[in-house]
Amino acid sequence: MATHTIVTIAGSLRKESFSLKIANALAKLAPASLKLEVMTPQGISNFSQDEEAAPPADWTAFREKLQKSHGVLFVTPEYNRSIPGVLKNAIDVGSRPYGKSSFLGKPVGIVSNSPGPLGGVSAAKHLQNILPGITGPIMAQPEIYLNGVGDAFDDKGQCTKESLQKVLQQYIDAFAAFVEKQHR
């Protein structure tokens, strides 16, 4: 079985971001068939169509990383019932120029999270609205909206909540199977 490289975008810039901790936990739990390259949108400059003819180096590097990958996993918090602006900016940069999306054809997974009770469901639904047409297939099941993540990690960023670890394991195993199916 081949190893598939997955660009895993933790959609928050916060140093102690739950999304980044979850992305790192998923990377540790991933089966041998997946290699998760965890990143944040840090350093991706603001999208402007005026710069498409001569894109900044950070845009080019991000696009190349996506193009070389076998899939994309979004791990997003919910900000004001949507995704963070920095994540939307990364999506805009990666999906341009028009008709040449670097996400195109890549299988996609969506993991949302919140320290509150709703688990970032609105953010996940916004990604499900944004991504069709600029990505490959989006894994529909299992859906994953992680709530109450505020107490799930220790001071070293390790997931200590057994119930969360179990859900993350089930999800990453399902995503590995989904990616494998898309690359047959």
C-alpha positions in Angstrom: 0.0 0.0 0.0 1.3 3.4 -1.0 1.9 6.2 1.5 -0.3 9.2 0.7 0.8 12.7 1.7 -2.0 14.8 3.1 -1.7 18.6 3.6 -3.4 19.1 6.9 -4.4 22.8 7.4 -5.1 23.8 11.0 -7.2 26.9 10.4 -6.1 29.0 13.3 -3.1 31.1 13.9 -3.4 31.0 17.7 -0.2 29.5 19.3 -2.3 27.2 21.6 -4.9 26.5 18.9 -7.2 23.5 19.5 -7.2 23.0 15.7 -3.4 22.6 15.6 -3.5 20.2 18.6 -6.2 18.1 16.9 -4.3 18.1 13.6 -1.1 17.0 15.4 -3.1 14.3 17.2 -4.5 13.1 13.9 -1.0 12.9 12.5 0.1 10.7 15.3 -2.9 8.4 14.9 -2.7 8.2 11.2 -2.2 4.7 9.7 1.0 4.0 7.8 -0.8 4.7 4.5 -1.1 8.4 5.4 1.6 11.0 6.1 -0.1 14.2 7.5 1.9 17.4 6.9 0.4 19.7 9.4 0.5 23.5 8.7 -1.4 26.6 9.5 -2.2 29.6 7.2 0.6 31.5 8.9 2.7 33.3 6.3 0.2 33.1 3.4 -0.1 36.7 2.3 -3.5 38.2 1.6 -5.1 37.2 -1.7 -5.5 39.9 -4.3 -6.3 39.1 -7.9 -4.0 42.0 -8.9 -1.1 39.8 -7.9 -2.1 36.7 -9.9 0.2 37.5 -12.9 3.3 37.5 -10.6 2.2 35.6 -7.5 4.2 36.1 -4.3 6.6 33.3 -3.3 4.4 32.2 -0.4 1.5 31.6 -2.7 3.6 29.6 -5.1 5.1 27.5 -2.3 1.6 26.8 -0.8 0.2 25.9 -4.2 3.1 23.5 -5.0 2.7 21.8 -1.6 -1.0 21.2 -2.4 -0.2 20.0 -6.0 2.3 17.5 -4.7 -0.1 16.1 -2.1 -2.6 13.3 -2.4 -5.3 15.0 -0.3 -6.2 17.8 2.0 -7.5 17.7 5.5 -9.0 20.9 7.0 -9.1 21.2 10.8 -11.0 24.3 11.6 -12.3 26.2 14.6 -15.5 28.2 14.3 -15.3 32.0 14.4 -18.6 33.9 14.4 -20.5 30.9 12.9 -18.0 30.4 10.1 -14.4 29.6 9.3 -11.5 31.9 10.3 -10.6 34.6 7.7 -7.0 33.2 7.4 -8.4 29.8 6.4 -10.6 31.4 3.7 -7.6 33.4 2.5 -5.6 30.2 2.2 -8.4 28.5 0.2 -8.6 31.6 -2.1 -4.8 31.5 -2.7 -4.8 27.7 -3.3 -7.8 27.8 -5.6 -6.5 30.4 -8.0 -5.9 31.3 -10.8 -9.4 30.6 -12.0 -9.7 27.1 -13.4 -6.3 26.0 -12.0 -7.2 25.2 -8.4 -4.3 23.4 -6.6 -7.0 21.6 -4.6 -8.6 20.1 -7.7 -8.9 16.4 -7.7 -7.6 16.1 -4.1 -9.8 14.1 -1.7 -10.8 16.3 1.2 -11.7 15.8 4.9 -13.2 18.3 7.2 -12.8 18.3 11.0 -14.4 21.1 13.0 -14.0 21.8 16.7 -15.0 24.1 19.5 -14.5 24.3 23.2 -18.3 24.8 23.3 -21.2 22.4 22.8 -21.7 22.8 19.0 -18.4 21.5 17.8 -17.9 24.0 15.1 -20.7 22.6 13.0 -21.4 26.0 11.2 -17.7 26.2 10.2 -17.8 22.7 8.8 -21.0 23.5 6.9 -19.4 26.6 5.4 -16.4 24.6 4.2 -18.9 22.1 2.6 -20.4 25.1 0.8 -17.1 26.7 -0.3 -15.1 23.6 -1.5 -17.2 21.9 -4.2 -16.0 23.0 -7.6 -12.4 23.8 -6.4 -11.5 20.5 -4.8 -11.9 16.8 -5.3 -14.4 14.7 -3.5 -15.3 15.6 0.1 -15.6 12.7 2.5 -19.3 12.7 3.6 -19.2 10.1 6.3 -18.3 10.1 9.1 -18.9 13.7 9.8 -16.9 15.0 12.8 -17.8 18.0 14.9 -15.6 18.0 18.0 -17.2 19.8 21.0 -15.8 20.3 24.5 -12.2 20.2 23.3 -11.0 22.8 25.9 -10.0 20.2 28.4 -8.8 17.5 26.0 -5.1 18.3 25.9 -2.3 18.5 28.5 0.2 21.4 28.7 2.4 19.7 26.1 -0.4 19.6 23.6 -1.0 15.8 23.9 -4.6 14.5 23.7 -5.5 13.1 27.1 -9.2 12.7 26.6 -9.7 9.0 25.7 -13.2 9.6 24.2 -11.7 12.2 21.8 -8.8 9.9 20.9 -11.2 7.2 20.0 -13.2 9.5 17.7 -10.1 10.8 16.1 -8.8 7.3 15.4 -12.1 6.3 13.8 -12.1 9.4 11.7 -8.5 9.2 10.5 -8.9 5.5 9.7 -12.0 6.3 7.6 -10.2 9.1 5.9 -7.3 6.8 5.0 -9.7 4.4 3.4 -11.4 7.3 1.5 -8.1 8.5 0.2 -7.0 5.0 -0.8 -10.3 4.5 -2.7 -9.8 7.8 -4.6 -6.3 6.9 -5.7 -7.1 3.4 -7.1 
